[in-house]
Amino acid sequence: MPGIDYSQKIPNNVDLSSDKRLQRALEEWQPNYIEWWKSVGPTDFNTNDVYLRTAISVDKDGWAHFGYVKMPEYRWGIFLAEAVKDRTIGFGDLYGQPVWREVPGEHRNNLRRLIVTQADTEPASVEQQRLLGHTAPSLYDLRNLFQVNVEEGRHLWAMVYLLQTYFGRDGREEAEELLQRRSGNPDHPRILGTFNEPCEEWLSFFCFTMFTDRDGTFQLLALAESGFDPLARTCRFMLTEEAHHMFVGQTGVGRVIERTCEVMKQHPGKDPKAYGAIPLEIVQKWIYFWNSSSNDLYGAEVSSNSANFFGAGLKGRAYEDRYTEHKALDQSYSVDRFVEGKVKREEVALRNAMNEVLRDEYVKDNEKGIEYWNRITEKQGIDFRFRLPHRRFHRKIGEWAAGRFDIDGNPLDEATWQKRVGEWLPTDADRAFVKSLMKPVREAGKFASWIAPPAKGVDNRPADFEYVKL
């Protein structure tokens, strides 16, 4: 890409045009990124014009531009939120000291680990969702899928910028490795388990963007507190885009629920399946699955790593400014432990419980989404209430991975779990039915039988707007 106008091809506020070393690094990485996008990104739509939002600045009054663009030509920009003058580290042992503009040598490995782990989730979700365009229930939803995909790609660019700018050869090697791992590949999988789960139909996509992207939001909130200022500023701007992903998930599941309620009212006492709708009980199973998997993303309930990250000023708590004490010394936190097959409540050092502190915030935020869905059933006059599973349910990481638990968190023996698991998690028959509904709808303003239209369109456009030109 010699002679490229970086302000146009790569919108940025990091003075990319004058950083020759970074230019060379990105010029080498960018073609590999495009090759990755074309090979394992959204299939068969790279030549179509899509009505997408592109980040062009960090101005709160107008940070994005809407317009038609072909996805491989999308301008994946690099933006950091505006610097806070005289910002100091807001937590941990170095509380009150000036933030770092460069990587401190003693924290280099841990910072790189945090950045790489966050960065790896971005291309992973694109890979998980690569086939969904073929079964989109409307052009509106197809456009939203692609918006999520390109923004995950931009978040990867943001993290690669940090790796290549601040970590030298190691950072460049990590940036290349981010394009080599593959979601679900048994030999070279993505780092975190949830990002290797299949996402083969749209109910999973909506639950993923509701629950897994919400985890991403809380991880970004914690990293936005970091004493390493470039990381903090990068994450603060990423949060601006992440909100749309959760909106897609929450309203997407809500529209599925709304349509099913309409069918139930039109055909009382009949199975909604017969009319091309997804029964509420099946929607609930998808909620149990994706929420429990996303709970794993916070790590173990008691963690020395989380204590070290907090103490060193690398990763804080979400909304750290809400707390009155920021060093978390000589304090404890009540955590359930699984000891000899029994649940026991224990007081552990607060720093060691930082994963659980973040998970607590996540659970509270998810409850708001559950209430949003329950207001839909109430408004429709349908006697059904959705719920989250207990955080012990169906866990593969942390205290609860060693046992079996029902959706209320009660311990189960293996035989009982095997007998009842089909009540809570999708069965093969459930998955086959949901997949059978996944027929593409390509006419503007039309929607599949299993989902209601949105309350309003994108960028004040009508629902029958041609969001993707096919």
C-alpha positions as CSV (number, residue, x, y, z in Angstrom):
1,M,0.0,0.0,0.0
2,P,2.7,2.6,-0.8
3,G,1.7,6.2,-1.0
4,I,-1.6,5.5,0.8
5,D,-3.6,8.4,2.3
6,Y,-3.9,7.1,5.8
7,S,-6.5,9.6,6.9
8,Q,-8.8,8.2,4.2
9,K,-8.0,4.5,4.0
10,I,-7.5,4.1,7.8
11,P,-9.4,6.8,9.6
12,N,-7.5,7.5,12.8
13,N,-6.6,10.0,15.5
14,V,-3.2,8.5,16.3
15,D,-1.2,10.5,13.8
16,L,-0.7,7.4,11.7
17,S,0.5,9.4,8.6
18,S,3.7,10.5,10.5
19,D,4.5,7.2,12.1
20,K,6.7,5.4,9.5
21,R,7.4,2.4,11.6
22,L,3.8,1.7,12.4
23,Q,2.9,2.3,8.7
24,R,5.3,-0.4,7.7
25,A,3.9,-2.8,10.3
26,L,0.3,-2.2,9.2
27,E,1.2,-2.3,5.5
28,E,2.5,-5.8,6.1
29,W,-0.4,-6.9,8.3
30,Q,-3.3,-5.3,6.3
31,P,-3.1,-7.6,3.3
32,N,-3.1,-10.7,5.5
33,Y,-6.1,-9.3,7.4
34,I,-8.1,-8.8,4.1
35,E,-7.2,-12.3,3.1
36,W,-8.4,-13.6,6.5
37,W,-11.7,-11.6,6.0
38,K,-12.3,-13.0,2.6
39,S,-11.5,-16.6,3.5
40,V,-13.2,-16.9,6.9
41,G,-15.3,-13.8,7.2
42,P,-18.9,-13.4,6.0
43,T,-19.2,-15.6,2.9
44,D,-20.5,-14.7,-0.5
45,F,-21.4,-11.0,0.3
46,N,-18.1,-9.3,-0.2
47,T,-19.2,-7.7,-3.5
48,N,-22.5,-6.4,-2.2
49,D,-23.2,-2.8,-1.0
50,V,-24.2,-2.8,2.6
51,Y,-25.6,0.3,4.5
52,L,-22.9,0.5,7.3
53,R,-21.8,2.8,10.0
54,T,-18.2,3.8,9.8
55,A,-16.3,5.4,12.7
56,I,-14.6,8.6,11.5
57,S,-13.8,10.4,14.8
58,V,-14.3,10.4,18.6
59,D,-16.6,13.4,18.5
60,K,-19.6,12.7,20.6
61,D,-21.8,14.8,18.4
62,G,-20.9,12.9,15.2
63,W,-18.4,10.1,15.5
64,A,-19.8,7.9,12.7
65,H,-20.9,8.1,9.0
66,F,-23.6,5.9,7.4
67,G,-23.4,4.9,3.8
68,Y,-23.2,2.0,1.3
69,V,-19.8,0.2,1.3
70,K,-18.5,-3.2,0.2
71,M,-17.3,-5.0,3.3
72,P,-13.7,-5.6,2.2
73,E,-13.5,-1.9,1.4
74,Y,-14.7,-0.9,4.9
75,R,-12.5,1.7,6.5
76,W,-11.3,-0.1,9.7
77,G,-10.1,2.9,11.6
78,I,-7.9,3.3,14.7
79,F,-9.3,5.6,17.4
80,L,-8.5,6.3,21.0
81,A,-10.9,8.3,23.2
82,E,-9.7,11.8,24.0
83,A,-6.9,11.8,26.6
84,V,-7.9,13.0,30.1
85,K,-5.5,15.7,31.2
86,D,-3.4,14.8,34.2
87,R,-5.1,11.4,34.5
88,T,-3.8,9.2,37.3
89,I,-4.1,5.4,38.0
90,G,-7.4,4.9,39.6
91,F,-6.9,1.7,41.6
92,G,-4.4,-0.7,43.0
93,D,-1.0,-0.3,44.6
94,L,-0.1,2.7,42.4
95,Y,-3.4,4.6,43.0
96,G,-3.0,8.3,42.3
97,Q,0.2,8.0,40.3
98,P,0.4,9.2,36.7
99,V,-0.8,6.8,34.1
100,W,1.7,5.2,31.7
101,R,2.1,6.4,28.2
102,E,4.5,3.5,27.4
103,V,4.5,-0.1,28.6
104,P,6.3,-0.5,32.0
105,G,8.9,-3.2,31.6
106,E,7.8,-5.1,34.7
107,H,4.2,-5.4,33.3
108,R,5.0,-6.0,29.7
109,N,4.0,-9.7,29.6
110,N,0.8,-9.3,31.6
111,L,-0.3,-6.3,29.5
112,R,0.4,-8.2,26.3
113,R,-1.6,-11.2,27.6
114,L,-4.6,-9.0,28.5
115,I,-4.5,-7.3,25.0
116,V,-4.1,-10.5,23.1
117,T,-6.9,-12.3,25.0
118,Q,-9.3,-9.4,24.3
119,A,-8.1,-9.1,20.7
120,D,-8.6,-12.8,20.0
121,T,-12.4,-12.6,20.7
122,E,-12.9,-10.1,17.9
123,P,-12.0,-12.2,14.8
124,A,-13.4,-15.3,16.6
125,S,-16.9,-13.9,16.6
126,V,-16.7,-13.0,12.9
127,E,-15.6,-16.6,12.2
128,Q,-18.5,-18.0,14.3
129,Q,-21.0,-16.0,12.4
130,R,-19.6,-16.3,8.9
131,L,-22.4,-18.4,7.4
132,L,-25.4,-16.6,9.0
133,G,-25.8,-14.2,6.0
134,H,-27.3,-17.1,4.0
135,T,-30.3,-17.5,6.3
136,A,-31.0,-13.9,7.4
137,P,-34.6,-13.3,8.3
138,S,-34.6,-9.9,6.6
139,L,-32.4,-7.3,5.0
140,Y,-32.5,-5.3,8.2
141,D,-31.1,-8.2,10.1
142,L,-28.6,-9.0,7.4
143,R,-27.3,-5.5,7.6
144,N,-27.1,-5.7,11.5
145,L,-25.1,-8.9,11.2
146,F,-22.6,-7.3,8.9
147,Q,-22.4,-4.1,11.1
148,V,-21.5,-6.3,14.0
149,N,-18.9,-8.2,11.9
150,V,-17.1,-5.1,10.6
151,E,-17.0,-3.5,14.0
152,E,-15.5,-6.6,15.5
153,G,-13.0,-6.3,12.7
154,R,-12.3,-2.7,13.7
155,H,-11.9,-3.7,17.3
156,L,-9.2,-6.2,16.1
157,W,-7.5,-3.3,14.3
158,A,-7.6,-1.3,17.6
159,M,-5.9,-4.0,19.5
160,V,-3.4,-4.8,16.8
161,Y,-2.5,-1.1,16.8
162,L,-1.5,-1.4,20.5
163,L,0.5,-4.6,19.9
164,Q,2.4,-3.2,16.9
165,T,3.0,0.2,18.5
166,Y,4.0,-0.7,22.0
167,F,5.3,-4.3,21.9
168,G,7.9,-4.5,19.1
169,R,8.6,-7.8,17.4
170,D,6.6,-9.7,20.0
171,G,3.6,-7.5,19.2
172,R,3.9,-8.1,15.5
173,E,4.1,-11.8,16.0
174,E,1.0,-11.8,18.2
175,A,-0.8,-9.7,15.6
176,E,-0.1,-12.3,12.9
177,E,-1.1,-15.1,15.3
178,L,-4.5,-13.4,15.7
179,L,-5.1,-14.2,12.0
180,Q,-4.0,-17.8,12.3
181,R,-6.2,-19.2,15.1
182,R,-9.7,-20.3,14.1
183,S,-12.9,-20.6,16.0
184,G,-13.8,-24.2,16.6
185,N,-10.5,-25.6,15.2
186,P,-9.5,-28.5,17.4
187,D,-5.8,-28.0,16.6
188,H,-5.6,-24.2,16.7
189,P,-8.7,-22.9,18.5
190,R,-9.5,-19.4,19.8
191,I,-8.3,-18.7,23.3
192,L,-11.6,-18.6,25.1
193,G,-14.1,-21.5,25.0
194,T,-17.3,-19.6,24.2
195,F,-15.6,-18.3,21.0
196,N,-15.3,-21.8,19.8
197,E,-19.0,-22.7,20.1
198,P,-21.0,-23.1,16.9
199,C,-23.2,-20.2,16.1
200,E,-25.2,-21.7,13.2
201,E,-28.6,-20.1,13.4
202,W,-30.0,-16.7,14.2
203,L,-31.4,-17.4,17.7
204,S,-27.8,-18.2,18.7
205,F,-26.6,-15.0,17.0
206,F,-29.1,-12.9,19.0
207,C,-28.2,-14.7,22.2
208,F,-24.5,-14.3,21.5
209,T,-24.8,-10.6,20.9
210,M,-27.0,-10.3,24.0
211,F,-24.8,-12.3,26.4
212,T,-21.3,-12.7,25.0
213,D,-21.0,-9.2,23.7
214,R,-22.2,-8.0,27.1
215,D,-19.3,-9.9,28.6
216,G,-17.1,-8.1,26.1
217,T,-18.6,-4.8,27.3
218,F,-17.7,-5.5,30.9
219,Q,-14.2,-6.7,30.1
220,L,-13.8,-3.4,28.1
221,L,-15.1,-1.4,31.1
222,A,-12.5,-3.0,33.3
223,L,-9.7,-2.5,30.8
224,A,-10.8,1.1,30.3
225,E,-9.7,1.7,33.9
226,S,-6.2,0.5,33.1
227,G,-3.1,2.5,34.1
228,F,-1.7,1.9,30.6
229,D,-3.4,4.9,29.1
230,P,-3.4,3.8,25.4
231,L,-5.3,0.7,26.3
232,A,-7.7,2.5,28.5
233,R,-8.5,5.1,25.8
234,T,-8.8,2.4,23.1
235,C,-11.3,0.5,25.2
236,R,-13.4,3.6,26.0
237,F,-14.0,4.2,22.3
238,M,-14.7,0.5,21.6
239,L,-17.5,0.7,24.1
240,T,-19.3,3.2,21.9
241,E,-19.7,0.5,19.2
242,E,-20.3,-2.4,21.6
243,A,-23.6,-0.9,22.7
244,H,-25.1,-1.5,19.2
245,H,-24.1,-5.2,19.4
246,M,-26.0,-5.7,22.6
247,F,-29.0,-3.8,21.2
248,V,-29.0,-6.2,18.2
249,G,-29.1,-9.1,20.7
250,Q,-31.6,-7.8,23.1
251,T,-34.1,-6.6,20.5
252,G,-33.5,-9.6,18.3
253,V,-34.5,-12.1,21.0
254,G,-37.3,-9.7,21.9
255,R,-38.6,-9.8,18.3
256,V,-38.5,-13.6,18.3
257,I,-40.5,-13.6,21.6
258,E,-43.0,-11.0,20.2
259,R,-43.7,-13.0,17.1
260,T,-44.2,-16.2,19.1
261,C,-46.6,-14.4,21.4
262,E,-48.6,-13.2,18.4
263,V,-48.9,-16.7,17.0
264,M,-50.0,-18.1,20.5
265,K,-52.7,-15.5,20.6
266,Q,-53.9,-16.2,17.1
267,H,-53.9,-20.0,17.7
268,P,-54.6,-20.5,21.4
269,G,-53.7,-24.0,22.6
270,K,-51.8,-24.9,19.5
271,D,-48.1,-25.6,19.1
272,P,-46.3,-22.4,17.7
273,K,-44.0,-24.7,15.8
274,A,-46.9,-25.6,13.4
275,Y,-47.1,-21.9,12.4
276,G,-43.4,-21.3,11.9
277,A,-42.7,-19.7,15.3
278,I,-40.2,-20.7,18.0
279,P,-41.8,-21.9,21.3
280,L,-40.9,-19.7,24.3
281,E,-39.6,-22.8,26.1
282,I,-37.0,-23.3,23.3
283,V,-36.0,-19.6,23.4
284,Q,-35.4,-20.1,27.2
285,K,-33.1,-23.0,26.5
286,W,-31.0,-20.8,24.2
287,I,-30.8,-18.2,27.0
288,Y,-29.6,-20.9,29.4
289,F,-26.9,-22.1,27.1
290,W,-25.4,-18.8,25.9
291,N,-25.6,-17.1,29.3
292,S,-24.0,-20.0,31.1
293,S,-21.2,-20.2,28.5
294,S,-20.6,-16.5,28.8
295,N,-20.4,-16.7,32.6
296,D,-17.2,-18.7,32.0
297,L,-15.5,-15.8,30.3
298,Y,-14.8,-14.1,33.6
299,G,-12.6,-16.9,34.8
300,A,-12.3,-18.6,38.2
301,E,-14.2,-17.2,41.1
302,V,-11.0,-16.9,43.2
303,S,-8.0,-15.9,41.1
304,S,-4.5,-14.8,41.9
305,N,-4.2,-13.4,38.3
306,S,-7.1,-11.0,38.9
307,A,-5.5,-9.9,42.1
308,N,-2.2,-9.3,40.4
309,F,-3.8,-7.4,37.5
310,F,-5.7,-5.2,40.0
311,G,-2.8,-4.6,42.3
312,A,-0.5,-3.6,39.4
313,G,-3.0,-1.1,37.9
314,L,-3.5,-3.1,34.7
315,K,-7.2,-4.1,34.9
316,G,-9.7,-2.5,37.3
317,R,-13.3,-2.9,38.2
318,A,-16.1,-1.8,35.9
319,Y,-17.3,1.7,37.0
320,E,-14.3,2.0,39.4
321,D,-15.3,5.6,40.2
322,R,-18.4,4.3,41.9
323,Y,-16.3,2.9,44.7
324,T,-15.1,4.9,47.7
325,E,-11.9,2.9,48.3
326,H,-9.7,1.9,45.4
327,K,-6.8,-0.2,46.7
328,A,-8.9,-3.2,47.8
329,L,-6.5,-4.0,50.6
330,D,-7.6,-5.5,53.9
331,Q,-11.1,-6.2,52.5
332,S,-12.9,-9.4,51.8
333,Y,-15.7,-10.5,49.4
334,S,-18.2,-13.3,50.0
335,V,-17.8,-16.0,47.4
336,D,-19.5,-19.4,47.1
337,R,-17.0,-22.3,46.9
338,F,-17.5,-25.9,45.9
339,V,-15.8,-28.0,48.5
340,E,-16.0,-31.8,48.7
341,G,-19.2,-31.8,46.8
342,K,-20.9,-29.1,48.9
343,V,-21.5,-25.4,48.3
344,K,-19.9,-23.2,51.0
345,R,-19.9,-19.5,51.5
346,E,-16.4,-18.1,52.2
347,E,-14.8,-14.7,52.7
348,V,-11.9,-14.3,50.4
349,A,-9.5,-11.4,49.9
350,L,-11.2,-8.8,47.7
351,R,-8.4,-8.6,45.2
352,N,-8.7,-12.4,44.6
353,A,-12.4,-12.0,43.9
354,M,-12.2,-9.4,41.2
355,N,-13.4,-11.9,38.5
356,E,-16.5,-12.4,40.7
357,V,-17.0,-8.7,41.3
358,L,-17.1,-8.2,37.5
359,R,-19.4,-11.2,37.0
360,D,-21.8,-9.8,39.7
361,E,-22.1,-6.6,37.6
362,Y,-22.6,-8.6,34.5
363,V,-25.4,-10.7,36.1
364,K,-27.2,-7.5,37.3
365,D,-27.0,-6.0,33.8
366,N,-28.4,-9.2,32.2
367,E,-31.4,-9.1,34.5
368,K,-32.4,-5.8,32.9
369,G,-32.5,-7.7,29.5
370,I,-34.6,-10.5,31.0
371,E,-37.1,-7.9,32.3
372,Y,-37.2,-6.3,28.9
373,W,-38.3,-9.7,27.4
374,N,-40.8,-10.3,30.2
375,R,-42.4,-7.0,29.5
376,I,-43.1,-8.3,26.0
377,T,-44.9,-11.4,27.2
378,E,-46.8,-9.4,29.8
379,K,-47.9,-6.8,27.2
380,Q,-49.1,-9.7,24.9
381,G,-51.0,-11.3,27.8
382,I,-48.9,-14.5,27.7
383,D,-48.3,-16.2,31.0
384,F,-44.5,-17.0,30.6
385,R,-41.6,-15.4,32.3
386,F,-38.0,-15.8,31.2
387,R,-35.1,-16.1,33.7
388,L,-31.4,-16.4,33.9
389,P,-29.8,-19.7,35.0
390,H,-27.9,-19.7,38.3
391,R,-24.3,-18.8,37.7
392,R,-23.3,-22.4,38.8
393,F,-25.3,-23.9,36.0
394,H,-23.4,-25.6,33.1
395,R,-20.1,-24.1,33.9
396,K,-16.8,-25.3,32.4
397,I,-14.4,-22.8,34.1
398,G,-14.0,-22.1,37.8
399,E,-15.5,-23.6,41.0
400,W,-18.5,-25.0,39.4
401,A,-16.9,-26.9,36.6
402,A,-16.3,-29.8,39.0
403,G,-19.9,-30.5,39.6
404,R,-23.4,-30.6,38.1
405,F,-26.1,-28.1,39.0
406,D,-29.7,-27.3,38.0
407,I,-30.8,-23.9,36.9
408,D,-31.4,-22.9,40.5
409,G,-27.8,-23.8,41.4
410,N,-28.6,-26.9,43.4
411,P,-26.1,-29.8,43.1
412,L,-27.1,-32.8,41.1
413,D,-25.6,-36.2,40.7
414,E,-24.5,-37.2,37.2
415,A,-27.4,-39.5,36.6
416,T,-30.0,-36.8,37.4
417,W,-28.1,-34.3,35.2
418,Q,-28.2,-36.7,32.3
419,K,-31.9,-37.4,32.8
420,R,-32.9,-33.7,33.0
421,V,-30.4,-31.8,30.9
422,G,-32.8,-31.8,28.0
423,E,-35.2,-29.7,30.0
424,W,-32.7,-26.9,30.2
425,L,-30.3,-27.0,27.3
426,P,-31.1,-27.4,23.5
427,T,-31.6,-31.0,22.4
428,D,-30.7,-32.2,18.9
429,A,-34.4,-32.0,18.1
430,D,-34.6,-28.4,19.3
431,R,-31.6,-27.4,17.2
432,A,-32.9,-29.2,14.1
433,F,-36.3,-27.4,14.4
434,V,-34.7,-24.0,14.8
435,K,-32.4,-24.6,11.9
436,S,-35.4,-25.8,9.8
437,L,-36.8,-22.2,10.1
438,M,-33.7,-20.6,8.8
439,K,-34.8,-19.6,5.3
440,P,-33.5,-16.3,3.9
441,V,-35.8,-13.4,3.3
442,R,-34.3,-11.1,0.7
443,E,-37.2,-8.7,-0.1
444,A,-37.0,-5.3,1.5
445,G,-39.5,-4.8,4.3
446,K,-40.3,-8.6,4.6
447,F,-39.5,-10.7,7.6
448,A,-39.3,-14.5,8.3
449,S,-42.3,-16.2,10.0
450,W,-40.4,-16.5,13.3
451,I,-39.5,-12.9,14.0
452,A,-41.4,-9.6,14.3
453,P,-40.3,-6.4,12.5
454,P,-38.2,-4.0,14.5
455,A,-39.8,-0.9,16.1
456,K,-37.7,1.3,13.9
457,G,-35.1,1.1,11.2
458,V,-31.4,2.0,11.2
459,D,-30.3,5.6,10.9
460,N,-34.0,6.7,10.8
461,R,-34.5,4.7,7.7
462,P,-37.8,2.8,7.2
463,A,-38.0,-0.9,7.8
464,D,-38.4,-1.5,4.0
465,F,-35.2,0.3,3.2
466,E,-32.7,-1.6,1.0
467,Y,-30.1,-2.2,3.7
468,V,-28.2,-4.6,1.6
469,K,-28.2,-4.4,-2.2
470,L,-28.5,-7.9,-3.5
